[in-house]
Amino acid sequence: MDIFDRLAKSKFRSRFKLRAKEFAYIEEKGLDKIQSHARDFIRDRVAPAEPKNDGKQTPMRGHPVFIAQHATATCCRGCIEKWHRFPKGVELTQQQQDYLVSIIMEWIRRQISQNSKVS
């Protein structure tokens, strides 16, 4: 089963949606910059073997990537281990980081697509 199908079945994960403020931010910055932010957040906040404040390092709002991280279970090492099967206590490889960023960006693109159908 596709990760997005699995996430959609989670009551908690499926409740996350981008709102007008986040869409405006994406429009202003562009997807390349958003992807750059996603790379930075994954590298700095969750890739280390023992991330600082693990489980609390990703805010619930304030940036489209933060919302996407909660929606895609890429917000902390516990969620990453449960949903993506990357073990805690081991630094994430570049390939694993790239995978997590791709999941985040795909979720954001799907949100944009759904929003453009509504507008």
N, CA, C and O atoms as CSV, one atom per row, in Angstrom:
chain,resi,resn,atom,element,x,y,z
A,1,MET,N,N,0.840,-1.188,0.000
A,1,MET,CA,C,0.000,0.000,0.000
A,1,MET,C,C,0.887,1.254,0.000
A,1,MET,O,O,1.879,1.323,0.725
A,2,ASP,N,N,0.526,2.210,-0.797
A,2,ASP,CA,C,1.203,3.487,-0.934
A,2,ASP,C,C,1.188,4.245,0.406
A,2,ASP,O,O,0.200,4.179,1.137
A,3,ILE,N,N,2.262,4.954,0.727
A,3,ILE,CA,C,2.351,5.700,1.986
A,3,ILE,C,C,1.220,6.715,2.096
A,3,ILE,O,O,0.708,6.942,3.192
A,4,PHE,N,N,0.824,7.326,0.996
A,4,PHE,CA,C,-0.250,8.317,1.046
A,4,PHE,C,C,-1.606,7.659,1.332
A,4,PHE,O,O,-2.459,8.260,1.984
A,5,ASP,N,N,-1.803,6.447,0.853
A,5,ASP,CA,C,-3.027,5.707,1.186
A,5,ASP,C,C,-3.048,5.388,2.677
A,5,ASP,O,O,-4.080,5.522,3.335
A,6,ARG,N,N,-1.903,4.966,3.202
A,6,ARG,CA,C,-1.811,4.650,4.637
A,6,ARG,C,C,-2.036,5.903,5.484
A,6,ARG,O,O,-2.774,5.859,6.468
A,7,LEU,N,N,-1.415,7.001,5.114
A,7,LEU,CA,C,-1.571,8.247,5.865
A,7,LEU,C,C,-3.011,8.742,5.830
A,7,LEU,O,O,-3.510,9.277,6.821
A,8,ALA,N,N,-3.678,8.566,4.695
A,8,ALA,CA,C,-5.072,9.014,4.555
A,8,ALA,C,C,-6.007,8.269,5.506
A,8,ALA,O,O,-7.060,8.787,5.878
A,9,LYS,N,N,-5.626,7.071,5.892
A,9,LYS,CA,C,-6.446,6.276,6.809
A,9,LYS,C,C,-6.253,6.688,8.276
A,9,LYS,O,O,-7.006,6.254,9.148
A,10,SER,N,N,-5.260,7.513,8.539
A,10,SER,CA,C,-5.001,7.988,9.899
A,10,SER,C,C,-5.832,9.238,10.174
A,10,SER,O,O,-5.708,10.249,9.482
A,11,LYS,N,N,-6.673,9.152,11.190
A,11,LYS,CA,C,-7.510,10.290,11.553
A,11,LYS,C,C,-6.642,11.511,11.885
A,11,LYS,O,O,-6.951,12.633,11.486
A,12,PHE,N,N,-5.553,11.270,12.623
A,12,PHE,CA,C,-4.655,12.367,13.005
A,12,PHE,C,C,-3.953,12.959,11.788
A,12,PHE,O,O,-3.997,14.173,11.590
A,13,ARG,N,N,-3.314,12.141,10.979
A,13,ARG,CA,C,-2.527,12.638,9.835
A,13,ARG,C,C,-3.412,13.320,8.791
A,13,ARG,O,O,-3.020,14.333,8.212
A,14,SER,N,N,-4.590,12.775,8.551
A,14,SER,CA,C,-5.446,13.287,7.473
A,14,SER,C,C,-6.111,14.616,7.815
A,14,SER,O,O,-6.698,15.258,6.944
A,15,ARG,N,N,-6.024,15.031,9.069
A,15,ARG,CA,C,-6.664,16.308,9.423
A,15,ARG,C,C,-5.809,17.517,9.062
A,15,ARG,O,O,-6.302,18.645,9.081
A,16,PHE,N,N,-4.548,17.306,8.738
A,16,PHE,CA,C,-3.672,18.422,8.388
A,16,PHE,C,C,-3.952,18.887,6.962
A,16,PHE,O,O,-4.010,18.090,6.026
A,17,LYS,N,N,-4.122,20.195,6.827
A,17,LYS,CA,C,-4.380,20.818,5.522
A,17,LYS,C,C,-3.664,22.163,5.482
A,17,LYS,O,O,-3.529,22.834,6.505
A,18,LEU,N,N,-3.216,22.544,4.317
A,18,LEU,CA,C,-2.668,23.886,4.162
A,18,LEU,C,C,-3.822,24.870,4.049
A,18,LEU,O,O,-4.857,24.566,3.457
A,19,ARG,N,N,-3.636,26.028,4.613
A,19,ARG,CA,C,-4.652,27.089,4.591
A,19,ARG,C,C,-4.151,28.248,3.722
A,19,ARG,O,O,-3.034,28.220,3.205
A,20,ALA,N,N,-4.993,29.253,3.578
A,20,ALA,CA,C,-4.687,30.388,2.691
A,20,ALA,C,C,-3.315,31.005,2.987
A,20,ALA,O,O,-2.569,31.341,2.067
A,21,LYS,N,N,-2.991,31.148,4.264
A,21,LYS,CA,C,-1.709,31.745,4.655
A,21,LYS,C,C,-0.536,30.930,4.113
A,21,LYS,O,O,0.436,31.495,3.613
A,22,GLU,N,N,-0.627,29.611,4.211
A,22,GLU,CA,C,0.456,28.750,3.715
A,22,GLU,C,C,0.518,28.754,2.189
A,22,GLU,O,O,1.603,28.751,1.608
A,23,PHE,N,N,-0.650,28.760,1.541
A,23,PHE,CA,C,-0.650,28.813,0.071
A,23,PHE,C,C,-0.026,30.131,-0.406
A,23,PHE,O,O,0.715,30.147,-1.388
A,24,ALA,N,N,-0.324,31.227,0.283
A,24,ALA,CA,C,0.256,32.526,-0.078
A,24,ALA,C,C,1.776,32.501,0.105
A,24,ALA,O,O,2.514,33.052,-0.712
A,25,TYR,N,N,2.234,31.864,1.173
A,25,TYR,CA,C,3.678,31.757,1.425
A,25,TYR,C,C,4.352,30.954,0.309
A,25,TYR,O,O,5.412,31.335,-0.187
A,26,ILE,N,N,3.729,29.848,-0.076
A,26,ILE,CA,C,4.275,29.020,-1.166
A,26,ILE,C,C,4.308,29.820,-2.467
A,26,ILE,O,O,5.285,29.770,-3.215
A,27,GLU,N,N,3.241,30.548,-2.724
A,27,GLU,CA,C,3.164,31.371,-3.940
A,27,GLU,C,C,4.279,32.419,-3.947
A,27,GLU,O,O,4.922,32.648,-4.971
A,28,GLU,N,N,4.496,33.045,-2.802
A,28,GLU,CA,C,5.520,34.091,-2.682
A,28,GLU,C,C,6.932,33.525,-2.835
A,28,GLU,O,O,7.755,34.105,-3.543
A,29,LYS,N,N,7.221,32.395,-2.177
A,29,LYS,CA,C,8.574,31.840,-2.150
A,29,LYS,C,C,8.888,30.920,-3.324
A,29,LYS,O,O,10.033,30.849,-3.770
A,30,GLY,N,N,7.877,30.217,-3.826
A,30,GLY,CA,C,8.089,29.246,-4.899
A,30,GLY,C,C,8.436,27.871,-4.344
A,30,GLY,O,O,8.981,27.761,-3.246
A,31,LEU,N,N,8.124,26.830,-5.093
A,31,LEU,CA,C,8.334,25.457,-4.626
A,31,LEU,C,C,9.801,25.093,-4.434
A,31,LEU,O,O,10.124,24.284,-3.565
A,32,ASP,N,N,10.691,25.676,-5.229
A,32,ASP,CA,C,12.120,25.381,-5.051
A,32,ASP,C,C,12.598,25.822,-3.670
A,32,ASP,O,O,13.349,25.105,-3.010
A,33,LYS,N,N,12.162,26.999,-3.236
A,33,LYS,CA,C,12.550,27.514,-1.921
A,33,LYS,C,C,11.900,26.673,-0.817
A,33,LYS,O,O,12.536,26.392,0.199
A,34,ILE,N,N,10.654,26.276,-1.006
A,34,ILE,CA,C,9.968,25.433,-0.022
A,34,ILE,C,C,10.714,24.101,0.104
A,34,ILE,O,O,10.898,23.592,1.209
A,35,GLN,N,N,11.136,23.546,-1.018
A,35,GLN,CA,C,11.889,22.291,-0.992
A,35,GLN,C,C,13.228,22.486,-0.278
A,35,GLN,O,O,13.672,21.605,0.458
A,36,SER,N,N,13.862,23.618,-0.489
A,36,SER,CA,C,15.113,23.926,0.203
A,36,SER,C,C,14.874,23.985,1.719
A,36,SER,O,O,15.675,23.464,2.495
A,37,HIS,N,N,13.786,24.612,2.130
A,37,HIS,CA,C,13.435,24.652,3.555
A,37,HIS,C,C,13.198,23.240,4.079
A,37,HIS,O,O,13.659,22.902,5.169
A,38,ALA,N,N,12.484,22.410,3.316
A,38,ALA,CA,C,12.211,21.032,3.738
A,38,ALA,C,C,13.524,20.277,3.943
A,38,ALA,O,O,13.684,19.562,4.933
A,39,ARG,N,N,14.461,20.434,3.010
A,39,ARG,CA,C,15.772,19.781,3.145
A,39,ARG,C,C,16.472,20.219,4.431
A,39,ARG,O,O,17.008,19.401,5.179
A,40,ASP,N,N,16.450,21.528,4.664
A,40,ASP,CA,C,17.100,22.063,5.864
A,40,ASP,C,C,16.441,21.526,7.136
A,40,ASP,O,O,17.133,21.103,8.062
A,41,PHE,N,N,15.115,21.541,7.183
A,41,PHE,CA,C,14.400,21.077,8.378
A,41,PHE,C,C,14.659,19.599,8.636
A,41,PHE,O,O,14.875,19.199,9.780
A,42,ILE,N,N,14.642,18.789,7.590
A,42,ILE,CA,C,14.903,17.354,7.764
A,42,ILE,C,C,16.351,17.148,8.224
A,42,ILE,O,O,16.602,16.415,9.181
A,43,ARG,N,N,17.283,17.783,7.554
A,43,ARG,CA,C,18.703,17.632,7.904
A,43,ARG,C,C,18.980,18.081,9.338
A,43,ARG,O,O,19.658,17.380,10.089
A,44,ASP,N,N,18.461,19.236,9.713
A,44,ASP,CA,C,18.805,19.828,11.005
A,44,ASP,C,C,17.971,19.302,12.170
A,44,ASP,O,O,18.471,19.192,13.289
A,45,ARG,N,N,16.707,18.977,11.918
A,45,ARG,CA,C,15.791,18.664,13.011
A,45,ARG,C,C,15.530,17.175,13.228
A,45,ARG,O,O,15.246,16.766,14.353
A,46,VAL,N,N,15.619,16.359,12.185
A,46,VAL,CA,C,15.304,14.929,12.374
A,46,VAL,C,C,16.372,13.957,11.904
A,46,VAL,O,O,16.343,12.789,12.292
A,47,ALA,N,N,17.310,14.399,11.084
A,47,ALA,CA,C,18.320,13.461,10.567
A,47,ALA,C,C,19.331,12.983,11.607
A,47,ALA,O,O,19.794,11.847,11.511
A,48,PRO,N,N,19.693,13.805,12.598
A,48,PRO,CA,C,20.664,13.293,13.576
A,48,PRO,C,C,20.161,12.042,14.297
A,48,PRO,O,O,18.956,11.834,14.435
A,49,ALA,N,N,21.088,11.227,14.746
A,49,ALA,CA,C,20.720,9.995,15.460
A,49,ALA,C,C,19.908,10.308,16.717
A,49,ALA,O,O,18.992,9.566,17.072
A,50,GLU,N,N,20.245,11.391,17.377
A,50,GLU,CA,C,19.544,11.813,18.602
A,50,GLU,C,C,19.166,13.292,18.454
A,50,GLU,O,O,19.832,14.157,19.023
A,51,PRO,N,N,18.100,13.588,17.695
A,51,PRO,CA,C,17.735,14.994,17.471
A,51,PRO,C,C,17.386,15.711,18.783
A,51,PRO,O,O,16.834,15.116,19.709
A,52,LYS,N,N,17.718,16.987,18.830
A,52,LYS,CA,C,17.379,17.814,19.982
A,52,LYS,C,C,15.853,17.911,20.100
A,52,LYS,O,O,15.163,18.142,19.107
A,53,ASN,N,N,15.341,17.736,21.305
A,53,ASN,CA,C,13.894,17.833,21.564
A,53,ASN,C,C,13.070,16.881,20.702
A,53,ASN,O,O,11.959,17.223,20.298
A,54,ASP,N,N,13.596,15.698,20.418
A,54,ASP,CA,C,12.877,14.770,19.540
A,54,ASP,C,C,11.458,14.535,20.057
A,54,ASP,O,O,11.239,14.269,21.239
A,55,GLY,N,N,10.519,14.643,19.144
A,55,GLY,CA,C,9.111,14.507,19.479
A,55,GLY,C,C,8.441,15.853,19.675
A,55,GLY,O,O,7.213,15.946,19.691
A,56,LYS,N,N,9.240,16.890,19.823
A,56,LYS,CA,C,8.704,18.239,20.023
A,56,LYS,C,C,9.392,19.261,19.109
A,56,LYS,O,O,9.160,20.462,19.243
A,57,GLN,N,N,10.225,18.795,18.192
A,57,GLN,CA,C,11.038,19.717,17.405
A,57,GLN,C,C,10.311,20.342,16.226
A,57,GLN,O,O,10.818,21.299,15.642
A,58,THR,N,N,9.141,19.834,15.857
A,58,THR,CA,C,8.438,20.356,14.688
A,58,THR,C,C,7.152,21.049,15.124
A,58,THR,O,O,6.226,20.394,15.604
A,59,PRO,N,N,7.088,22.374,14.960
A,59,PRO,CA,C,5.854,23.087,15.319
A,59,PRO,C,C,4.661,22.588,14.495
A,59,PRO,O,O,4.827,22.043,13.404
A,60,MET,N,N,3.475,22.783,15.033
A,60,MET,CA,C,2.248,22.359,14.345
A,60,MET,C,C,1.813,23.372,13.282
A,60,MET,O,O,0.978,23.061,12.433
A,61,ARG,N,N,2.371,24.564,13.330
A,61,ARG,CA,C,1.992,25.592,12.348
A,61,ARG,C,C,3.146,26.562,12.180
A,61,ARG,O,O,4.169,26.467,12.857
A,62,GLY,N,N,2.956,27.505,11.252
A,62,GLY,CA,C,3.978,28.525,11.057
A,62,GLY,C,C,4.753,28.400,9.759
A,62,GLY,O,O,5.396,29.357,9.327
A,63,HIS,N,N,4.702,27.240,9.136
A,63,HIS,CA,C,5.405,27.036,7.859
A,63,HIS,C,C,4.724,25.858,7.149
A,63,HIS,O,O,4.369,24.873,7.796
A,64,PRO,N,N,4.540,25.949,5.829
A,64,PRO,CA,C,3.907,24.837,5.105
A,64,PRO,C,C,4.620,23.499,5.310
A,64,PRO,O,O,3.976,22.451,5.355
A,65,VAL,N,N,5.946,23.536,5.433
A,65,VAL,CA,C,6.696,22.291,5.615
A,65,VAL,C,C,6.394,21.668,6.980
A,65,VAL,O,O,6.305,20.445,7.089
A,66,PHE,N,N,6.235,22.487,8.018
A,66,PHE,CA,C,5.905,21.930,9.335
A,66,PHE,C,C,4.580,21.174,9.279
A,66,PHE,O,O,4.463,20.070,9.810
A,67,ILE,N,N,3.596,21.771,8.638
A,67,ILE,CA,C,2.287,21.129,8.513
A,67,ILE,C,C,2.420,19.836,7.710
A,67,ILE,O,O,1.853,18.804,8.069
A,68,ALA,N,N,3.176,19.912,6.621
A,68,ALA,CA,C,3.401,18.728,5.785
A,68,ALA,C,C,4.124,17.628,6.561
A,68,ALA,O,O,3.836,16.445,6.381
A,69,GLN,N,N,5.057,18.018,7.418
A,69,GLN,CA,C,5.783,17.011,8.194
A,69,GLN,C,C,4.833,16.237,9.109
A,69,GLN,O,O,4.970,15.022,9.252
A,70,HIS,N,N,3.883,16.920,9.723
A,70,HIS,CA,C,2.916,16.219,10.576
A,70,HIS,C,C,1.982,15.358,9.724
A,70,HIS,O,O,1.641,14.238,10.106
A,71,ALA,N,N,1.577,15.876,8.589
A,71,ALA,CA,C,0.671,15.127,7.705
A,71,ALA,C,C,1.328,13.871,7.144
A,71,ALA,O,O,0.653,12.877,6.879
A,72,THR,N,N,2.647,13.919,6.965
A,72,THR,CA,C,3.374,12.806,6.332
A,72,THR,C,C,4.192,11.978,7.318
A,72,THR,O,O,4.958,11.103,6.915
A,73,ALA,N,N,4.028,12.255,8.605
A,73,ALA,CA,C,4.747,11.510,9.655
A,73,ALA,C,C,6.266,11.594,9.475
A,73,ALA,O,O,6.986,10.613,9.659
A,74,THR,N,N,6.733,12.796,9.108
A,74,THR,CA,C,8.165,13.052,8.989
A,74,THR,C,C,8.599,14.101,10.009
A,74,THR,O,O,9.611,14.778,9.826
A,75,CYS,N,N,7.831,14.226,11.074
A,75,CYS,CA,C,8.002,15.287,12.072
A,75,CYS,C,C,8.990,14.950,13.180
A,75,CYS,O,O,9.609,15.853,13.742
A,76,CYS,N,N,9.151,13.686,13.502
A,76,CYS,CA,C,10.075,13.268,14.562
A,76,CYS,C,C,10.532,11.840,14.284
A,76,CYS,O,O,9.969,11.157,13.428
A,77,ARG,N,N,11.543,11.398,15.000
A,77,ARG,CA,C,12.100,10.072,14.735
A,77,ARG,C,C,11.127,8.957,15.097
A,77,ARG,O,O,11.144,7.900,14.466
A,78,GLY,N,N,10.283,9.169,16.096
A,78,GLY,CA,C,9.292,8.150,16.438
A,78,GLY,C,C,8.308,7.928,15.301
A,78,GLY,O,O,8.011,6.789,14.942
A,79,CYS,N,N,7.806,9.012,14.740
A,79,CYS,CA,C,6.866,8.901,13.611
A,79,CYS,C,C,7.561,8.344,12.369
A,79,CYS,O,O,6.994,7.531,11.640
A,80,ILE,N,N,8.787,8.790,12.141
A,80,ILE,CA,C,9.539,8.294,10.987
A,80,ILE,C,C,9.772,6.790,11.114
A,80,ILE,O,O,9.657,6.058,10.131
A,81,GLU,N,N,10.097,6.330,12.314
A,81,GLU,CA,C,10.304,4.898,12.519
A,81,GLU,C,C,9.006,4.122,12.300
A,81,GLU,O,O,8.995,3.095,11.620
A,82,LYS,N,N,7.922,4.614,12.875
A,82,LYS,CA,C,6.629,3.918,12.767
A,82,LYS,C,C,6.115,3.867,11.323
A,82,LYS,O,O,5.686,2.815,10.849
A,83,TRP,N,N,6.162,5.002,10.634
A,83,TRP,CA,C,5.536,5.101,9.311
A,83,TRP,C,C,6.470,4.784,8.151
A,83,TRP,O,O,6.036,4.262,7.124
A,84,HIS,N,N,7.749,5.099,8.311
A,84,HIS,CA,C,8.689,4.962,7.191
A,84,HIS,C,C,9.769,3.909,7.437
A,84,HIS,O,O,10.578,3.628,6.553
A,85,ARG,N,N,9.779,3.337,8.622
A,85,ARG,CA,C,10.663,2.218,8.990
A,85,ARG,C,C,12.153,2.550,9.021
A,85,ARG,O,O,12.997,1.683,8.798
A,86,PHE,N,N,12.467,3.830,9.305
A,86,PHE,CA,C,13.870,4.207,9.500
A,86,PHE,C,C,14.115,4.203,11.005
A,86,PHE,O,O,13.507,4.997,11.722
A,87,PRO,N,N,14.991,3.329,11.501
A,87,PRO,CA,C,15.162,3.171,12.952
A,87,PRO,C,C,15.674,4.426,13.659
A,87,PRO,O,O,16.497,5.176,13.135
A,88,LYS,N,N,15.157,4.620,14.861
A,88,LYS,CA,C,15.643,5.689,15.724
A,88,LYS,C,C,17.066,5.360,16.169
A,88,LYS,O,O,17.496,4.208,16.119
A,89,GLY,N,N,17.785,6.389,16.602
A,89,GLY,CA,C,19.111,6.173,17.151
A,89,GLY,C,C,20.218,6.019,16.124
A,89,GLY,O,O,21.374,5.787,16.476
A,90,VAL,N,N,19.861,6.147,14.851
A,90,VAL,CA,C,20.831,6.034,13.756
A,90,VAL,C,C,20.648,7.263,12.864
A,90,VAL,O,O,19.528,7.587,12.470
A,91,GLU,N,N,21.741,7.937,12.549
A,91,GLU,CA,C,21.633,9.115,11.685
A,91,GLU,C,C,21.031,8.719,10.333
A,91,GLU,O,O,21.380,7.687,9.760
A,92,LEU,N,N,20.126,9.556,9.842
A,92,LEU,CA,C,19.517,9.286,8.537
A,92,LEU,C,C,20.539,9.500,7.428
A,92,LEU,O,O,21.290,10.475,7.448
A,93,THR,N,N,20.564,8.592,6.465
A,93,THR,CA,C,21.449,8.739,5.313
A,93,THR,C,C,20.919,9.841,4.403
A,93,THR,O,O,19.781,10.286,4.555
A,94,GLN,N,N,21.736,10.272,3.472
A,94,GLN,CA,C,21.289,11.278,2.506
A,94,GLN,C,C,20.124,10.736,1.690
A,94,GLN,O,O,19.185,11.476,1.394
A,95,GLN,N,N,20.167,9.472,1.327
A,95,GLN,CA,C,19.080,8.861,0.558
A,95,GLN,C,C,17.775,8.870,1.367
A,95,GLN,O,O,16.712,9.157,0.818
A,96,GLN,N,N,17.849,8.563,2.645
A,96,GLN,CA,C,16.655,8.589,3.501
A,96,GLN,C,C,16.127,10.017,3.640
A,96,GLN,O,O,14.917,10.244,3.601
A,97,GLN,N,N,17.026,10.965,3.799
A,97,GLN,CA,C,16.604,12.368,3.885
A,97,GLN,C,C,15.925,12.809,2.595
A,97,GLN,O,O,14.896,13.484,2.632
A,98,ASP,N,N,16.495,12.431,1.460
A,98,ASP,CA,C,15.905,12.777,0.158
A,98,ASP,C,C,14.507,12.177,0.020
A,98,ASP,O,O,13.594,12.829,-0.486
A,99,TYR,N,N,14.342,10.932,0.472
A,99,TYR,CA,C,13.030,10.273,0.440
A,99,TYR,C,C,12.025,11.073,1.273
A,99,TYR,O,O,10.918,11.348,0.809
A,100,LEU,N,N,12.402,11.447,2.495
A,100,LEU,CA,C,11.473,12.187,3.360
A,100,LEU,C,C,11.102,13.530,2.740
A,100,LEU,O,O,9.941,13.936,2.789
A,101,VAL,N,N,12.076,14.219,2.159
A,101,VAL,CA,C,11.787,15.493,1.488
A,101,VAL,C,C,10.846,15.269,0.313
A,101,VAL,O,O,9.944,16.074,0.084
A,102,SER,N,N,11.043,14.193,-0.431
A,102,SER,CA,C,10.161,13.917,-1.581
A,102,SER,C,C,8.727,13.644,-1.122
A,102,SER,O,O,7.777,14.034,-1.800
A,103,ILE,N,N,8.568,12.986,0.007
A,103,ILE,CA,C,7.229,12.726,0.554
A,103,ILE,C,C,6.570,14.044,0.953
A,103,ILE,O,O,5.401,14.279,0.645
A,104,ILE,N,N,7.319,14.897,1.637
A,104,ILE,CA,C,6.812,16.212,2.045
A,104,ILE,C,C,6.385,17.019,0.827
A,104,ILE,O,O,5.292,17.585,0.803
A,105,MET,N,N,7.242,17.071,-0.175
A,105,MET,CA,C,6.947,17.887,-1.359
A,105,MET,C,C,5.771,17.329,-2.151
A,105,MET,O,O,4.979,18.098,-2.695
A,106,GLU,N,N,5.642,16.020,-2.225
A,106,GLU,CA,C,4.491,15.432,-2.906
A,106,GLU,C,C,3.199,15.788,-2.174
A,106,GLU,O,O,2.191,16.090,-2.813
A,107,TRP,N,N,3.219,15.755,-0.858
A,107,TRP,CA,C,2.034,16.124,-0.080
A,107,TRP,C,C,1.667,17.583,-0.355
A,107,TRP,O,O,0.496,17.908,-0.552
A,108,ILE,N,N,2.672,18.457,-0.368
A,108,ILE,CA,C,2.419,19.876,-0.647
A,108,ILE,C,C,1.850,20.049,-2.052
A,108,ILE,O,O,0.906,20.816,-2.242
A,109,ARG,N,N,2.410,19.348,-3.041
A,109,ARG,CA,C,1.888,19.452,-4.419
A,109,ARG,C,C,0.438,18.978,-4.494
A,109,ARG,O,O,-0.376,19.573,-5.199
A,110,ARG,N,N,0.120,17.923,-3.779
A,110,ARG,CA,C,-1.268,17.435,-3.754
A,110,ARG,C,C,-2.190,18.460,-3.102
A,110,ARG,O,O,-3.325,18.639,-3.545
A,111,GLN,N,N,-1.720,19.130,-2.063
A,111,GLN,CA,C,-2.516,20.179,-1.423
A,111,GLN,C,C,-2.756,21.335,-2.402
A,111,GLN,O,O,-3.869,21.855,-2.486
A,112,ILE,N,N,-1.730,21.730,-3.131
A,112,ILE,CA,C,-1.867,22.804,-4.117
A,112,ILE,C,C,-2.869,22.401,-5.189
A,112,ILE,O,O,-3.735,23.188,-5.571
A,113,SER,N,N,-2.745,21.172,-5.669
A,113,SER,CA,C,-3.649,20.673,-6.704
A,113,SER,C,C,-5.100,20.660,-6.223
A,113,SER,O,O,-6.004,21.080,-6.945
A,114,GLN,N,N,-5.315,20.177,-5.003
A,114,GLN,CA,C,-6.671,20.155,-4.453
A,114,GLN,C,C,-7.205,21.566,-4.267
A,114,GLN,O,O,-8.381,21.824,-4.523
A,115,ASN,N,N,-6.353,22.477,-3.824
A,115,ASN,CA,C,-6.762,23.856,-3.603
A,115,ASN,C,C,-7.123,24.544,-4.909
A,115,ASN,O,O,-8.078,25.320,-4.954
A,116,SER,N,N,-6.367,24.270,-5.980
A,116,SER,CA,C,-6.651,24.912,-7.260
A,116,SER,C,C,-7.957,24.420,-7.860
A,116,SER,O,O,-8.585,25.134,-8.642
A,117,LYS,N,N,-8.376,23.209,-7.506
A,117,LYS,CA,C,-9.662,22.695,-7.972
A,117,LYS,C,C,-10.828,23.375,-7.246
A,117,LYS,O,O,-11.926,23.496,-7.788
A,118,VAL,N,N,-10.570,23.814,-6.018
A,118,VAL,CA,C,-11.598,24.460,-5.197
A,118,VAL,C,C,-11.751,25.919,-5.594
A,118,VAL,O,O,-12.863,26.448,-5.627
A,119,SER,N,N,-10.632,26.567,-5.894
A,119,SER,CA,C,-10.637,28.022,-6.188
A,119,SER,C,C,-11.409,28.357,-7.439
A,119,SER,O,O,-11.502,29.526,-7.813
